[in-house]
Amino acid sequence: MRNSPLKKQKLSPEAAKAKAERDLRYAKSPARRAKKADSQAQRRAAKKNGRSIEGMDFDHRTNRFVSVAANRGNRGEGTKSEGNKNYRVTRRNG
């Protein structure tokens, strides 16, 4: 991510490496992998049924497709109160 246009933080090389490792650990966690697999399955099923889901993400809290903007930050409520108990993942990985 050296020259990435998505780089949002100015971090020292050591901090950037530590952050990359943390982010990768989170992305590979069983809960995150299950959510990703479930989301991909939901997208495939919606496309197969002819739904237009461009610009939309699957919201595991409401179990429906919402705009990308609405699916960030808990719909304006912040993310402090979010937890795994609030999410429904129908597909389990592994």
C-alpha positions in Angstrom: 0.0 0.0 0.0 3.0 2.1 -0.5 1.6 4.5 -3.1 -2.0 3.7 -2.7 -4.6 6.5 -3.2 -6.6 4.9 -0.4 -3.9 5.7 2.2 -5.6 7.8 4.8 -3.1 8.0 7.7 0.4 9.3 7.9 2.2 6.6 9.8 5.8 5.7 10.5 7.0 2.6 8.6 6.9 0.6 11.9 3.3 1.8 12.7 2.2 1.2 9.2 3.5 -2.4 9.3 1.9 -3.0 12.7 -1.4 -1.6 11.4 -1.3 -3.8 8.3 -0.7 -6.9 10.5 -3.6 -5.9 12.8 -5.9 -5.3 9.9 -5.1 -8.6 8.3 -5.6 -10.5 11.6 -9.1 -8.8 11.8 -10.0 -9.6 8.2 -9.0 -13.2 8.7 -10.9 -13.7 12.0 -13.6 -16.4 11.9 -16.4 -13.9 12.5 -15.3 -11.6 9.7 -14.7 -14.4 7.3 -18.2 -15.8 8.0 -19.7 -12.3 7.4 -17.8 -11.9 4.1 -18.8 -15.4 2.9 -22.5 -14.7 3.8 -22.4 -11.3 2.2 -21.0 -12.8 -1.0 -23.6 -15.6 -1.0 -26.4 -13.0 -0.5 -25.1 -10.9 -3.4 -24.9 -13.9 -5.7 -28.5 -14.9 -4.8 -29.8 -11.4 -5.3 -28.2 -11.1 -8.7 -29.5 -14.5 -9.7 -33.0 -13.3 -8.7 -32.6 -10.2 -10.9 -32.3 -7.6 -8.1 -30.4 -4.5 -8.8 -27.9 -4.2 -6.0 -25.3 -1.9 -7.5 -23.9 0.5 -4.9 -25.4 -1.5 -2.1 -24.0 -3.6 0.7 -25.5 -6.4 2.7 -26.3 -5.2 6.2 -25.9 -8.1 8.6 -27.8 -6.2 11.3 -31.0 -5.7 9.4 -30.4 -8.7 7.1 -31.1 -6.7 3.9 -29.3 -4.6 1.3 -28.7 -1.0 2.1 -26.7 1.8 0.5 -23.0 1.7 1.1 -23.2 5.0 3.0 -26.0 3.7 5.3 -24.0 0.6 6.1 -21.2 2.6 7.7 -21.1 3.7 11.3 -24.2 2.0 12.4 -26.6 4.4 10.6 -25.3 7.5 12.4 -25.3 5.9 15.9 -21.6 5.1 16.0 -20.0 1.8 16.4 -19.4 1.6 20.2 -22.6 -0.4 20.8 -22.1 -2.8 17.9 -21.3 -6.4 18.8 -21.6 -9.9 17.4 -24.9 -10.5 19.0 -26.4 -7.8 16.7 -25.5 -9.6 13.5 -27.2 -12.5 11.7 -24.9 -14.6 9.7 -26.7 -17.5 8.1 -23.6 -19.1 6.5 -20.9 -20.5 8.7 -17.4 -20.8 7.4 -15.6 -24.1 8.0 
